[in-house]
Amino acid sequence: MEKIITYIKESREELLHKVSWPTWEELQSSLVLVLVASLIFSLLIYLMDLGFSNALSVFYHLFQ
């Protein structure tokens, strides 16, 4: 049990004093970057899905 308590104390100490946390401005800029990248990727996937759907639809109508 003593090892667990020591581990928790050392982990807390490291998180409070040794980890360099990002500033609020850095978090906001990272958030904007992630949102824009997610929107671009989702738009690309949607366009690819739409294209394949239309291509398969044409293909199936040709061979009916």
N, C-alpha and C positions, 0 to 999 in steps of 0.2 A: 504494500500500500504506500510505503514511503517513496518508492520509485515513481509512482503515478503522481503523487503530490509534487515531487521535485520536477518532473516533466512539465506539469501544468504551470508551475511558478516560472520555470525557465522559458517556456513558450510565451507566457504573458510578458515577461521582461523583454524578450526579443521583439515581440510585436509592438510594444510601446516605445522602445528606445533604439532599436537597430534597423527596423524596416523603414525605408523612405517612402512615405505615402504620397500619392500625387495631390497636387493642389486642386481646388475647385475648378479653376480655369482649365487645367489639363484634363480633368474628368469631362468637362463640357465639350471640349474640342474632340476628345476621343469618342464621345457619344455621338456627336454630329457625324464624324467620319464613319462610324459603324452604321448609323441610320442611312446615310447616303449609299454606302456600299451595299447594304441589304436591299435597298430599293432598286439599285441598278441590277443586282443579281436576280432579284425576283422578276423584274421586267424582262431580262434576257431569257429566263426560264419560261416565262409566259409566252414570249414571242416564239421560242423554239417549239413549245407545245402546240401553239396555234398553227405553226407551219407544218409540223408533222401530221397534225390532225387533218389539215386541208389536203396535204399530199396523199395521205391514206384514203381519204374520202374520194378523191379523184381516181386513185388507183382502183378502188373497189367498184366504182361506177363504170370503169372501163371494162372490167372483166365480169360483169354480171350477166 
